[in-house]
């Protein structure tokens, strides 16, 4: 848009040129044509002068702007150079810090490796002491001590189960001097730590009748055996072990009545009762520790029976919030012989968030991808099977690589039936992270919910988690009042594990 000053200048130039022409025509007596030519010439001169003057003025303005732009560009270049210098200084500091951190990490890794070597040496020393103790210690006295037998059955206190956990193998106490005469050799670790179970003198008919009465009278008890982390030996899971009590309050192991229960169709009722107890145990455990888990065994016939499984599924659906902590355990043979109904029921459980475990593993021919797709997250393999040199040639993978292979598919390997420190040392070389066995703790009954950690509840008074069943492990004979008082004053048996417990029993 043309500025007003430019229009005013143009009008003025026209007026000046016209005035000049009129003056020449009127005063000088020049003709009108010549006066017009002179006026046009003057107007042209004025136009040219104005254009040149405006161009010069614009050139000065442009020159000033270019100078300002040059100064701004120089300032920007200096700032960029300063930023570059600062960035280079920061990169240098970061590189120096990374180098320092790398050196520190290398030193820490070296120290950790040294500590690992010391731990292995300590485990080897403990194993050597165990061998010496097993070879030099004498057998128990001819008269059995009831208190020594009842010590493995000390009830598990679910409130203090996670407060005192050994982070390393406990030290060995001094072994007492052996007696002069001993009528029999020292029993094995399993014989010393296994709970007293009545198995002899029963035929199938009597056992079936005992089983029916125990189910009707709610005499199915739950014992808990911990699974610990290696090498820290901190309790991470519990396995629920089923025990049956007869009319005389004598315990019958699950191996004795499971086959008869499956043949008679009673296994479904037992699984329902055990599952109820496991959920109640888990709720008590999670009061103090949200990371604990309970393994609950389920029979293959329960998985294949539509009526029994429907009841179990309804119960598990009602307790779906506990799915991350309740692990359902099946035999390896069950997974290898799944039918269409079992596969569908297993998928229904996995869809509700429940995880599975496999036990009773007889060989290492395992397909981890297929098991992971079915929801398996744990596999329990006997320590003797993992450490058997013949398995390296009989299986598709070396046992030392099994833990890494299963870990790639989100499956944890648990070594079970560990009974010696030497096995723990070998399993650490196999990168096994969880262990279970009589070395750590045998299956023990539950402390009643109202009992305190040091309330003096004896093993014969241990009850299940419901507190209303009146269940108790069998008595080991008549105990005098003084002996009972000594037992009550003794520290809780579950706080002594490993070689210390073994030496104490010996």
Backbone torsions as a table, in degrees:
resi	resn	phi	psi	omega
1	UNK	NA	129.7	-176.3
2	UNK	-68.7	132.7	179.9
3	UNK	-71.3	155.7	-179.4
4	UNK	-66.2	-34.5	179.8
5	UNK	-64.5	-37.6	178.7
6	UNK	-64.9	-41.9	178.5
7	UNK	-64.2	-40.6	-179.6
8	UNK	-64.5	-40.7	178.3
9	UNK	-64.2	-40.4	179.3
10	UNK	-64.3	-42.0	178.4
11	UNK	-64.1	-39.3	-179.7
12	UNK	-65.3	-41.9	179.6
13	UNK	-63.8	-38.5	177.6
14	UNK	-64.8	-43.1	-179.9
15	UNK	-64.2	-39.8	-179.9
16	UNK	-64.9	-44.7	-179.2
17	UNK	-64.7	-40.4	179.6
18	UNK	-67.3	-39.2	178.8
19	UNK	-64.6	-40.2	177.9
20	UNK	-62.1	-41.0	179.2
21	UNK	-65.6	-40.2	-180.0
22	UNK	-67.2	-39.6	179.3
23	UNK	-63.1	-44.8	-180.0
24	UNK	-64.9	-36.0	-178.6
25	UNK	-73.2	-39.4	-174.2
26	UNK	-86.2	-39.6	-172.9
27	UNK	-92.7	-51.2	-174.0
28	UNK	-79.9	-14.0	177.9
29	UNK	75.5	24.0	177.7
30	UNK	-78.9	150.0	-177.5
31	UNK	-66.4	164.4	-177.1
32	UNK	-64.9	-35.8	-179.3
33	UNK	-67.1	-45.2	-179.4
34	UNK	-66.7	-39.0	177.5
35	UNK	-61.5	-40.2	178.3
36	UNK	-64.6	-39.4	179.9
37	UNK	-64.7	-43.3	179.7
38	UNK	-62.8	-39.1	179.8
39	UNK	-64.6	-42.7	178.6
40	UNK	-64.9	-38.1	178.9
41	UNK	-64.0	-43.8	178.6
42	UNK	-63.1	-40.2	179.4
43	UNK	-63.5	-40.3	178.8
44	UNK	-64.1	-43.1	178.7
45	UNK	-61.1	-43.4	179.2
46	UNK	-63.0	-39.6	179.3
47	UNK	-63.6	-45.1	-179.9
48	UNK	-62.5	-41.3	-179.4
49	UNK	-64.2	-42.4	180.0
50	UNK	-65.0	-40.4	-179.9
51	UNK	-64.5	-44.3	-179.7
52	UNK	-64.4	-42.3	-179.3
53	UNK	-64.7	-39.9	178.2
54	UNK	-66.4	-38.1	178.2
55	UNK	-63.3	-42.3	178.3
56	UNK	-63.2	-41.7	179.2
57	UNK	-65.1	-42.0	177.7
58	UNK	-64.0	-36.2	179.3
59	UNK	-64.3	-39.3	177.9
60	UNK	-64.4	-42.4	178.5
61	UNK	-62.8	-45.7	179.4
62	UNK	-62.1	-40.7	177.9
63	UNK	-60.5	-41.9	177.4
64	UNK	-63.6	-41.0	178.5
65	UNK	-65.2	-40.1	178.3
66	UNK	-64.0	-38.6	178.2
67	UNK	-64.3	-42.5	177.1
68	UNK	-62.2	-42.2	178.8
69	UNK	-62.9	-39.4	179.0
70	UNK	-63.5	-42.5	177.8
71	UNK	-63.6	-41.7	178.0
72	UNK	-63.0	-40.2	178.5
73	UNK	-63.9	-39.4	178.3
74	UNK	-64.5	-43.2	177.4
75	UNK	-61.3	-42.9	178.8
76	UNK	-61.7	-40.4	178.2
77	UNK	-62.8	-40.8	178.4
78	UNK	-64.7	-40.5	178.8
79	UNK	-65.0	-41.5	177.3
80	UNK	-61.3	-41.7	178.1
81	UNK	-62.9	-38.8	178.2
82	UNK	-66.0	-42.2	177.0
83	UNK	-62.8	-40.3	177.0
84	UNK	-61.7	-40.6	179.3
85	UNK	-65.2	-43.4	178.5
86	UNK	-63.8	-40.7	178.7
87	UNK	-62.8	-40.7	177.7
88	UNK	-64.0	-38.7	178.2
89	UNK	-65.1	-41.3	179.2
90	UNK	-65.1	-41.9	178.3
91	UNK	-62.3	-38.7	177.4
92	UNK	-63.2	-42.3	178.6
93	UNK	-64.4	-41.4	179.5
94	UNK	-63.2	-43.2	179.2
95	UNK	-62.5	-41.6	178.1
96	UNK	-64.8	-40.7	178.5
97	UNK	-65.0	-41.9	177.8
98	UNK	-62.0	-40.3	178.5
99	UNK	-64.0	-41.8	179.0
100	UNK	-65.7	-44.1	179.1
101	UNK	-63.5	-38.6	178.0
102	UNK	-62.1	-41.6	178.1
103	UNK	-63.7	-42.1	179.2
104	UNK	-64.0	-42.1	179.5
105	UNK	-62.6	-41.4	179.2
106	UNK	-62.6	-40.1	178.6
107	UNK	-66.7	-40.0	178.5
108	UNK	-65.1	-41.9	178.1
109	UNK	-61.0	-41.1	177.4
110	UNK	-61.9	-42.6	178.4
111	UNK	-65.2	-39.6	177.9
112	UNK	-62.8	-41.6	177.6
113	UNK	-61.9	-40.6	177.1
114	UNK	-63.5	-41.8	177.3
115	UNK	-62.9	-39.0	176.6
116	UNK	-61.2	-42.2	176.9
117	UNK	-62.7	-40.1	178.1
118	UNK	-65.1	-38.9	177.8
119	UNK	-63.2	-42.1	178.4
120	UNK	-64.7	-40.3	177.3
121	UNK	-63.1	-41.5	178.0
122	UNK	-62.4	-42.9	178.4
123	UNK	-63.6	-40.5	177.6
124	UNK	-63.0	-41.2	178.4
125	UNK	-63.6	-44.2	177.8
126	UNK	-61.8	-40.0	178.1
127	UNK	-63.7	-40.2	177.5
128	UNK	-63.2	-42.8	177.2
129	UNK	-62.3	-37.8	178.5
130	UNK	-64.0	-42.0	177.9
131	UNK	-63.4	-42.9	178.1
132	UNK	-63.3	-40.3	179.6
133	UNK	-65.4	-41.1	178.7
134	UNK	-67.5	-31.6	-178.0
135	UNK	-84.6	-31.3	-174.0
136	UNK	-102.1	-27.5	-177.2
137	UNK	-70.3	144.7	-178.6
138	UNK	-85.5	168.1	-179.9
139	UNK	-75.8	167.1	177.6
140	UNK	-64.3	163.1	179.4
141	UNK	-64.2	158.5	-178.1
142	UNK	-59.7	-35.8	179.6
143	UNK	-85.7	117.5	-177.8
144	UNK	-67.6	140.6	178.2
145	UNK	-94.2	115.4	-178.4
146	UNK	-60.3	-34.3	-176.9
147	UNK	-66.4	-38.7	-179.0
148	UNK	-65.5	-32.5	178.4
149	UNK	-74.1	-34.1	-175.9
150	UNK	-79.6	-15.1	-176.5
151	UNK	-59.8	-40.6	177.2
152	UNK	-62.8	-22.2	-177.3
153	UNK	-92.4	16.5	178.1
154	UNK	-56.6	129.5	-174.6
155	UNK	-61.3	146.4	177.4
156	UNK	-82.7	123.7	175.1
157	UNK	-89.3	109.6	-174.8
158	UNK	-70.8	-15.7	179.8
159	UNK	-81.0	-37.8	-177.5
160	UNK	-104.8	13.3	-176.4
161	UNK	-65.7	-25.7	-175.6
162	UNK	-108.2	1.8	-176.7
163	UNK	-86.7	-30.4	-179.2
164	UNK	-128.4	94.9	179.7
165	UNK	-123.7	128.6	-178.0
166	UNK	-69.3	131.5	178.0
167	UNK	-88.8	-9.8	179.2
168	UNK	-152.0	164.0	178.2
169	UNK	-56.9	131.2	-178.6
170	UNK	-68.5	153.5	-179.8
171	UNK	-70.5	153.8	-179.2
172	UNK	-82.9	129.0	173.8
173	UNK	-76.9	165.6	179.6
174	UNK	-68.1	130.5	-177.9
175	UNK	-74.2	138.2	178.6
176	UNK	-70.1	155.1	179.3
177	UNK	-65.6	137.2	-178.7
178	UNK	-70.0	148.0	174.8
179	UNK	-65.5	167.3	-176.1
180	UNK	-73.4	-47.2	-175.2
181	UNK	-119.1	133.6	179.1
182	UNK	-132.7	126.1	-175.1
183	UNK	-82.3	-15.0	-176.3
184	UNK	-147.7	157.1	-179.1
185	UNK	-71.8	165.8	-179.3
186	UNK	-67.5	136.2	178.2
187	UNK	-73.2	164.7	-179.6
188	UNK	-75.8	171.3	-179.9
189	UNK	-62.0	-41.0	-178.0
190	UNK	-67.1	-36.6	179.1
191	UNK	-68.2	-31.0	-179.5
192	UNK	-78.4	-31.3	-172.8
193	UNK	-102.8	-15.4	-178.1
194	UNK	-68.4	140.0	179.0
195	UNK	-67.7	150.7	-178.4
196	UNK	-68.1	118.4	-177.0
197	UNK	-126.3	130.9	179.7
198	UNK	-88.8	114.2	-177.8
199	UNK	-125.2	-19.5	-173.5
200	UNK	-88.7	161.5	172.2
201	UNK	74.5	26.3	179.1
202	UNK	-128.8	134.1	170.0
203	UNK	-98.6	177.3	-174.9
204	UNK	-65.8	-36.6	-179.3
205	UNK	-65.5	-46.2	178.4
206	UNK	-63.9	-40.9	-179.2
207	UNK	-66.3	-36.8	177.4
208	UNK	-65.4	-41.6	177.9
209	UNK	-65.5	-40.6	177.1
210	UNK	-63.1	-38.8	179.7
211	UNK	-64.9	-44.4	179.1
212	UNK	-62.7	-44.3	179.8
213	UNK	-64.5	-39.6	-179.7
214	UNK	-64.6	-38.3	178.9
215	UNK	-69.1	-43.2	-178.5
216	UNK	-66.5	-35.3	-177.6
217	UNK	-96.8	9.3	175.3
218	UNK	59.3	51.1	178.3
219	UNK	-111.1	39.3	172.7
220	UNK	-101.1	112.7	-175.8
221	UNK	-101.4	157.3	178.5
222	UNK	-115.2	125.1	170.6
223	UNK	-107.9	145.7	-179.0
224	UNK	-112.9	131.2	173.3
225	UNK	-118.7	124.0	-175.0
226	UNK	-75.8	152.8	168.1
227	UNK	-114.0	127.6	-171.5
228	UNK	-113.4	158.1	173.9
229	UNK	-80.9	149.2	178.3
230	UNK	-117.0	134.6	5.4
231	UNK	-94.5	6.1	-174.2
232	UNK	-69.9	-27.4	-179.6
233	UNK	62.9	40.9	173.9
234	UNK	-97.0	137.5	-177.2
235	UNK	-67.3	126.1	179.9
236	UNK	-116.8	-37.2	179.5
237	UNK	-137.7	166.8	171.2
238	UNK	-128.2	143.5	172.1
239	UNK	-107.3	129.4	178.3
240	UNK	-83.0	118.1	-179.6
241	UNK	-107.7	129.5	-175.1
242	UNK	-88.0	135.6	174.1
243	UNK	-132.1	143.4	-180.0
244	UNK	-111.8	137.2	176.6
245	UNK	-110.6	131.1	179.8
246	UNK	-86.9	-167.2	-176.2
247	UNK	-66.4	-24.8	179.6
248	UNK	-96.2	14.9	180.0
249	UNK	60.6	33.7	174.4
250	UNK	-99.6	136.1	-175.2
251	UNK	-79.5	143.2	174.8
252	UNK	-121.5	126.0	-177.6
253	UNK	-68.9	156.2	-178.2
254	UNK	-63.6	-32.3	-179.5
255	UNK	-62.1	-23.2	-177.2
256	UNK	-81.7	-31.0	-172.2
257	UNK	-117.1	-7.5	-177.7
258	UNK	-63.5	-46.3	-178.3
259	UNK	-63.1	-40.1	178.5
260	UNK	-67.9	-37.5	178.4
261	UNK	-65.2	-38.8	178.0
262	UNK	-67.0	-40.6	-179.1
263	UNK	-68.8	-33.3	-178.4
264	UNK	-90.5	-3.5	178.8
265	UNK	80.2	16.8	-179.9
266	UNK	-94.7	-4.7	-174.8
267	UNK	-66.0	-29.4	178.8
268	UNK	-63.9	-42.9	178.0
269	UNK	-65.4	-38.5	178.3
270	UNK	-64.6	-43.6	179.7
271	UNK	-62.9	-38.1	177.6
272	UNK	-63.3	-42.5	179.4
273	UNK	-66.4	-43.2	-179.9
274	UNK	-65.2	-39.4	179.9
275	UNK	-64.8	-38.6	176.5
276	UNK	-62.7	-45.5	179.7
277	UNK	-63.4	-40.8	-179.4
278	UNK	-62.0	-41.1	178.8
279	UNK	-64.5	-41.3	178.9
280	UNK	-66.2	-41.1	176.5
281	UNK	-61.0	-44.1	-178.3
282	UNK	-63.3	-38.5	178.3
283	UNK	-64.4	-38.1	177.4
284	UNK	-67.7	-40.1	-180.0
285	UNK	-65.8	-38.7	-175.1
286	UNK	-75.3	-3.9	175.0
287	UNK	-64.4	-37.5	-177.6
288	UNK	-106.8	-21.5	-176.7
289	UNK	-144.5	114.7	-178.1
290	UNK	-79.1	-12.9	-175.6
291	UNK	-94.2	2.0	-177.4
292	UNK	-78.1	156.9	177.9
293	UNK	-140.7	157.3	180.0
294	UNK	-126.7	131.9	176.9
295	UNK	-95.8	125.9	-178.6
296	UNK	-118.6	121.3	-178.9
297	UNK	-77.5	137.6	178.8
298	UNK	-128.4	133.1	-178.6
299	UNK	-79.5	156.6	179.3
300	UNK	-66.6	-36.5	-179.8
301	UNK	-66.1	-31.9	175.9
302	UNK	-66.3	-39.2	179.1
303	UNK	-67.0	-30.5	-178.1
304	UNK	-91.9	-14.7	180.0
305	UNK	-86.5	117.6	-174.3
306	UNK	-65.8	-39.3	-178.0
307	UNK	-68.0	-49.3	-179.7
308	UNK	-65.0	-41.6	-179.2
309	UNK	-66.1	-34.6	178.4
310	UNK	-62.5	-39.2	177.2
311	UNK	-65.6	-44.3	178.2
312	UNK	-62.5	-39.9	-178.4
313	UNK	-66.4	-39.5	177.2
314	UNK	-63.3	-41.5	179.2
315	UNK	-65.7	-43.8	179.3
316	UNK	-67.7	-33.4	176.9
317	UNK	-64.2	-37.1	178.0
318	UNK	-69.5	-24.3	178.9
319	UNK	-112.6	37.3	-176.5
320	UNK	-64.5	-23.8	179.7
321	UNK	-65.2	-22.0	179.7
322	UNK	-91.6	6.0	-175.6
323	UNK	-57.3	-40.9	-179.9
324	UNK	-64.6	-19.4	-176.2
325	UNK	-109.2	-10.2	179.7
326	UNK	-104.2	114.0	-177.3
327	UNK	-106.2	124.1	178.2
328	UNK	-90.4	128.2	-171.4
329	UNK	-112.1	132.5	179.5
330	UNK	-127.1	159.9	176.5
331	UNK	-76.6	157.3	177.0
332	UNK	-63.3	-36.5	178.8
333	UNK	-64.9	-30.8	178.1
334	UNK	-64.3	-44.2	-179.8
335	UNK	-69.4	-29.1	-179.6
336	UNK	-80.0	-15.8	-178.2
337	UNK	-122.0	37.0	179.5
338	UNK	-72.1	130.4	173.4
339	UNK	-95.1	-177.5	179.9
340	UNK	-60.2	-41.9	-179.2
341	UNK	-67.7	-43.4	179.4
342	UNK	-63.9	-39.7	179.6
343	UNK	-64.0	-41.1	179.5
344	UNK	-66.8	-42.1	179.1
345	UNK	-66.7	-37.5	178.0
346	UNK	-64.9	-39.9	177.6
347	UNK	-65.7	-33.8	177.6
348	UNK	-65.5	-39.5	177.0
349	UNK	-67.1	-43.0	179.8
350	UNK	-64.8	-34.5	179.1
351	UNK	-64.9	-27.6	178.9
352	UNK	-88.6	6.5	172.9
353	UNK	94.6	3.9	-178.9
354	UNK	-81.6	142.1	179.7
355	UNK	-103.3	158.6	-174.6
356	UNK	-121.7	156.9	175.4
357	UNK	-133.3	152.5	179.4
358	UNK	-118.5	129.5	174.1
359	UNK	-129.1	-171.6	-174.8
360	UNK	52.4	44.9	179.1
361	UNK	-76.8	127.2	-178.5
362	UNK	-106.1	-17.5	177.2
363	UNK	-152.0	168.3	-175.8
364	UNK	-101.6	21.9	174.4
365	UNK	-82.9	87.3	-171.6
366	UNK	-119.8	137.4	175.5
367	UNK	-107.5	92.9	-173.2
368	UNK	-65.0	-33.5	-179.5
369	UNK	-64.3	-45.5	-179.9
370	UNK	-65.1	-41.9	180.0
371	UNK	-66.0	-40.7	179.2
372	UNK	-64.0	-37.7	177.9
373	UNK	-65.1	-28.2	179.5
374	UNK	-84.7	-6.7	178.2
375	UNK	103.5	8.8	179.5
376	UNK	-75.4	129.6	179.3
377	UNK	-123.3	-6.4	178.6
378	UNK	-142.3	143.8	173.5
379	UNK	-133.1	123.6	-179.2
380	UNK	-103.4	118.5	-177.3
381	UNK	-119.0	133.8	176.6
382	UNK	-59.5	142.2	-179.3
383	UNK	-62.0	-35.6	179.3
384	UNK	-64.8	-34.1	178.2
385	UNK	-70.6	-39.8	178.6
386	UNK	-66.3	-36.4	-175.6
387	UNK	-92.2	3.5	179.3
388	UNK	-75.4	119.7	-179.0
389	UNK	-63.3	-23.5	-178.7
390	UNK	-71.7	-18.8	-179.8
391	UNK	-69.8	-22.9	179.9
392	UNK	-62.8	-34.3	179.6
393	UNK	-93.2	-23.5	-177.5
394	UNK	-84.1	-21.8	-177.4
395	UNK	-108.8	169.8	-178.7
396	UNK	-78.7	-15.0	-177.1
397	UNK	-138.4	148.3	178.0
398	UNK	-69.3	140.5	-178.7
399	UNK	-56.7	-29.6	179.9
400	UNK	-69.1	-20.4	179.0
401	UNK	-98.6	-0.3	-175.2
402	UNK	-67.4	-39.9	-178.8
403	UNK	-62.8	-43.3	178.5
404	UNK	-65.4	-40.3	179.8
405	UNK	-63.1	-45.1	179.4
406	UNK	-67.4	-35.3	-179.9
407	UNK	-63.2	-30.5	178.2
408	UNK	-63.6	-23.4	-179.1
409	UNK	-108.6	15.7	176.6
410	UNK	75.8	26.3	-179.9
411	UNK	-113.1	131.0	178.0
412	UNK	-95.9	138.5	178.5
413	UNK	-95.0	129.4	178.8
414	UNK	-118.6	122.8	175.6
415	UNK	-88.9	121.6	-178.3
416	UNK	-111.2	169.8	179.7
417	UNK	59.1	44.0	176.3
418	UNK	-85.9	124.5	-175.6
419	UNK	-126.5	4.8	-179.3
420	UNK	-150.8	153.6	179.5
421	UNK	-67.7	-30.8	179.7
422	UNK	-63.1	-36.5	176.7
423	UNK	-64.1	-36.8	179.1
424	UNK	-63.9	-41.5	179.7
425	UNK	-61.8	-44.0	-179.8
426	UNK	-68.4	-36.7	-179.5
427	UNK	-69.1	-30.2	176.3
428	UNK	-64.4	-32.9	175.7
429	UNK	-68.9	-22.4	178.4
430	UNK	-89.2	3.9	178.5
431	UNK	61.8	38.3	175.8
432	UNK	-84.3	127.6	-173.3
433	UNK	-98.6	-15.3	-178.8
434	UNK	-132.9	145.6	179.5
435	UNK	-139.9	155.5	179.9
436	UNK	-149.7	139.7	178.6
437	UNK	163.4	175.3	-179.0
438	UNK	-68.2	-18.3	176.5
439	UNK	-62.3	-38.2	-177.9
440	UNK	-87.5	-48.1	177.9
441	UNK	-174.5	140.0	174.1
442	UNK	-80.8	169.0	173.7
443	UNK	-62.1	134.2	-176.8
444	UNK	-131.0	150.9	177.3
445	UNK	-73.5	169.7	-177.7
446	UNK	-89.1	143.3	171.9
447	UNK	-75.0	142.1	177.4
448	UNK	-57.3	150.0	-172.8
449	UNK	-63.8	-29.0	-178.2
450	UNK	-88.8	-7.5	-176.6
451	UNK	-80.8	147.4	177.7
452	UNK	-86.8	173.9	-177.0
453	UNK	-66.6	-29.2	-178.8
454	UNK	-123.6	34.6	-176.1
455	UNK	-77.9	-1.2	177.5
456	UNK	77.9	19.6	178.6
457	UNK	-70.2	121.8	-177.8
458	UNK	-81.9	164.2	179.2
459	UNK	-60.0	-30.7	-179.9
460	UNK	-70.6	-11.6	179.3
461	UNK	-106.1	6.5	-178.7
462	UNK	-69.4	135.2	-178.4
463	UNK	-123.8	170.9	177.1
464	UNK	-82.8	-179.7	-171.1
465	UNK	-72.0	-17.8	-179.5
466	UNK	-74.9	-27.7	178.4
467	UNK	72.7	0.1	-178.3
468	UNK	-120.5	0.2	-176.9
469	UNK	-84.2	-22.1	-178.4
470	UNK	69.6	23.7	-177.0
471	UNK	-82.2	147.5	178.9
472	UNK	-155.5	144.8	174.7
473	UNK	-65.5	163.1	-175.3
474	UNK	-71.7	153.0	175.9
475	UNK	-78.8	151.6	-178.6
476	UNK	-103.0	25.6	179.1
477	UNK	117.4	178.1	-179.6
478	UNK	-79.0	128.6	-178.8
479	UNK	-114.9	132.4	-178.9
480	UNK	-70.4	167.1	-178.6
481	UNK	-65.6	-37.9	179.1
482	UNK	-65.9	-39.7	179.2
483	UNK	-65.1	-40.0	178.6
484	UNK	-64.7	-38.9	178.3
485	UNK	-65.6	-38.7	178.0
486	UNK	-65.9	-36.2	178.9
487	UNK	-66.8	-40.5	179.6
488	UNK	-66.8	-34.6	-179.2
489	UNK	-77.9	-16.6	-178.2
490	UNK	-70.2	153.9	177.8
491	UNK	-67.6	158.6	-178.9
492	UNK	-58.7	136.9	-175.0
493	UNK	-71.8	-25.5	-175.3
494	UNK	-72.1	-9.1	179.4
495	UNK	-86.8	-2.8	-180.0
496	UNK	-116.7	117.1	-177.2
497	UNK	-132.6	172.3	173.1
498	UNK	69.0	-143.2	-174.6
499	UNK	-68.0	-31.3	179.1
500	UNK	-61.9	-43.6	177.7
501	UNK	-65.1	-39.9	178.8
502	UNK	-62.2	-46.2	179.9
503	UNK	-64.4	-36.3	179.6
504	UNK	-66.2	-40.4	179.3
505	UNK	-69.3	-35.1	177.5
506	UNK	-69.4	NA	NA
